[in-house]
Structures are given as structure tokens and as C-alpha cells.
């Protein structure tokens, strides 16, 4: 009777078979849209909770990365006129959406080394994305340097004071000449400030899309159970009202 639908842009919970629900309601078939609406919305709440829990189990996120998993929201609740609920993460409406940045995952060390403190930095940082994976040396390749953490302090960015994992583009030029505080930045042998790029990783949206495919069969079962509960509650209320 019910189904859930997934595509690359949204996580949608819907139900088909309104006529079957109306038939199950006997003398009050007009209540079918309300029954379905309640079941779909309860399922959406449960699905959001389960997806966040499962993502935290699968991915080796640091504290800030785990907080961003909570950005998954119910963007649209089911209505009597539109019996579908949609879970969504990211997009222009979310001001502090999670970047595609390894800085949200487990790294060793887990702090940046800035200024004179660079002398105390390890020869190479290590990091991982999956909890059951091993720590990998972030050595870089081609014209990209080894990875290292930096603190982005530009308050105009979506995630001010974010600590990100970056790499230098070796041999490039055109990077900012000075830090926010006015200090001169490191220069290569040619006297150029090299550009940096973020070291990529799955975004929060990408992680939740993976988890959705994992939990979707359970969400479908939950929808069936919530629907049956909603039908029985509606019938019970109708029976109680008829006795008065």
C-alpha cells in the first residue's frame, strides 16, 4: 500500500493507496487523507532521527561535523491536500551548511599550527572518513602539497572560524599576501604566496543520501505501522463518539 521515494535532490516519504485506507475506515472513509497525513508525518520524524543516528555510526566525524548532521530537517510536512513529507539538507535556506571538507572528520593532529607554531607541526597529518576505516597519511600528490589544517577567520563566510583541511597548489601564485591580522604569509622559493584548496570529503547531504539508501526499507516498514496505528486510533475515536 505504501512506498517511499528517493532521488538525488530530496528524501521524500509518500503513501499511495488512499482508496484502500478509505475502505479500511468503513463508515468514515472521508477521514482517509487525515489518517495518511498523520502516518506520513510521524514516519518523517522517525526517519530523521534514525538517519542522524546511523550517519554518526558510519562516519568518523569530529564534534562540529556531528552537529552538522542535525541540519537534516523536515522541509515539508504532509498535508491533507498533499500527502507527502520531504526531508532536506543544505541549500540556500541553510546559512551554515556543512562544507565538503575533511576538516569535519577525524584528523591527527586535530588542530592547526599557525605562525611560529608551524615548527611544532608533524611531518604529515592523518585523517579518515569512515569509522571502520584506517587513518591515512595526507601526503598529497601531483602539484598538491600535503594536507594541513588552517583556521578560516573571515566572519563573512557561512561558517566563520571553521577549521579546514587544505593543500597548497605547489608553484602557484596569487594567494592573499597577508593574514587577517596583517601578518605576511608564507612564501615559496620564488617569493609567491601559493593558493590553497580544500581537501574534499563527503558533505552532510552526501552522507545522508548514503544513509537513506540503507534505511529506506525500514522507513517503509515504519510507514506501514504508523498507518495501521492511525487507522485504529481514528476508528476508536469514531466508535467512542457514536456511543455518546
N, C-alpha and C positions, 0 to 999 in steps of 0.2 A: 504493500500500500504506500509506503513512504520511500523517499530516497534523498540522498544528499548529493550536491554537485560541487565539483572543484574545477576552477580554471586558474590561469596564471595571475589573474588580476584580483580575484576575490575568493573568499571562502563562504559559500552560501549553503544554508540549510533550508530546505523546502519540503513540502509534502504534496503528493498527488493522491487522488482517490477520494475527493470530497464527498462524492455520492455514496461511497462505502461508509464513510463516517456518519453521514446523514441517516443511512439505513440502520446503523448500529444504535442511533439515538432514538429510534422508534417514533414516538408521538411528538418529539421535539426536534425534527430534522433541521429546523431553522437555526439551531444552536451550533451546527457543524463548523462554520467559519470561526466562531469564538473558541470552540474546543481545539481546533487546529492551531489557531494563533497562540493559545496558551502553551500547547505542547512544543511548538517550534521555539518560542522564546525561552522556555525552561531548558530546552536542549542546547540552545546557543550559549546560555550561561555556563552550563556544564562543560561544553566543548571548549570554551575559552580557558576555563580553569585547568582542564586536562592537558591542553596543548602547551600551556606555560610550564606545567609540571614536567611534561615529557621532554620539552626542549632543555630544561635545566638538567635533566638526567643525561641527555645525549651530548651536550656541548660544554667544553671546558671554558666557561665564561668567568671573567672576574666580576666584582660586585657591580660595577657600572653596566657591564654587559647584561647581567641578570636583571637589573632594573629595566633595561630597555625591552626585555621580553614582555613586560607588562604593558607595553604600548599597544599590544593587540587589544582591540576594542570591538564592541558590537556597534558597528556603524549604522546598521538599520535593523530595527526590530520588526517582527512580523505584525501586520495589521489585518483587520478583518477584510479589508479591500486588497491586501497584498500579502499573501500567506508565505512569505519567505524572510529569513533573517540573514544578515551578512556580517561576517567578521572581517576586520580590515586592520592593516598595519601600514604605517608610512604614509607618504603623500603630503601635499602642501598644507593640509589642515593640522598636521602634527609638527610643531615647531622644533622639537628636539628629537627627531627620528635618528635611529642608530645608523652610523656610517658603515660603509663596507671597509672595516679597518681591523687589523689584527690586534690593535691596542685594546680591544674589548675582551680579548681572550687571555688565557693563562700564558704569561711570559716569565722568564727568569733571566735577569732580574725583572722586577715589576715596576721600576721607577726610572725616570730619565736622569742622565748625567749631563749637567749643563755647566758651561764656563770652565773654570779651573778644575771642577769636579770630574771632567772628562777623563782626567788621568787615572781616576779610580774605576773607570768602566771596565767590564770584562772584555776579553778579546772578541767574543761573539755572544749575541743574545740568542736565547732559545724560546720556542713557543709551540703551541699546539691548538687545534680547533676542537677535536673530539676528545671526550673524556677517556675513552678507551684507546686513544692513540698515544704515540710516544712523542716526547719533546724533540723538535727538530732544530738543528742549528740554522740560524737565519744568515747564511753566508753570502747571499746574493749571487748573481750571475750576469754574464754579458756586461753591459755598461751600467748595471745597477750595483750599488755598494751593498755591504752587509746591512742588515736591519738594525735600527736603534730607536729608542723611544724619545719623543720630544713633547713638550707641553705647548699646546696652542692657546695663547692667552688673549687672542683678539675677541673682545666682548661682543663684536657684531656678528660672530658666527652663530650657527644654530646650536652648537654645543660648546660654549665658552669653557676654557680651562680643560679641554679634552686632552688626554694623554694618548698620543697616537704612535703607531709603529710605522716608521718611514724608511726610505732608502734615498741615497743621493744618486743623481744621474751623473755618473763619472765623466768628467771632461766638459760638462755643460757650463753655461753661464747664465746670468740674468736673475739669479735668486736675490731676495731682499738684502741690501747692503748692511742694514743694521737691525738689531733686535728691537722689540717694542720699547725697551728702556734706553735705547740709543747706543748700545754697545756694538762694536764691529763684529760681524760674523766671521766664522772660519773661512779661509780662502785656500784654494788648491795651489799647486806649484806655479800655475800661470797667473795667480792673483785674482782668480774669479770665484765668486760665490756660486756654488753649484745649486741647481734646482733640486727639490726633493719631491718624491711621490709617496703616496700612502701605500703601505703593504697590504694587499687585499685579503679579505676573508668573507665568509657568508654574512650578509646583512640579516637583521632581525626578520625581515619579510621572507628572505630565502630560507631561513631556519624553520619558520612557522609553516611554510609551504611543504617542506620535507616532512615535518611532524604531522601535518594534516593528512597526507597520504598514508601515514602509519596508523592514525587513529580513526580515520573516516569510517571503517566498518563498525567500530564501537559507537561512533556518533549515530550511525544509522540505527543500531540496536536501541540506543538511548531514546531516540525519537519515537520508536515503536512503543517503548514502555511508557514514555511521557504521554503519548496519545491515549493509550489504554487507561492510564490514571485519570486523564482529563475527561474522558468519556464517562468513566464510573462516577467521578465527582459530580458531573453535570446531571447524570441520571439520578443520583442520590438526592441532590437538591430539588430536582423536579418532583420526585416521589414524596419528599418531605412537605413540599408546598401543596401537593394535591390532597394531603391528609388534613390540612387546616380548614 
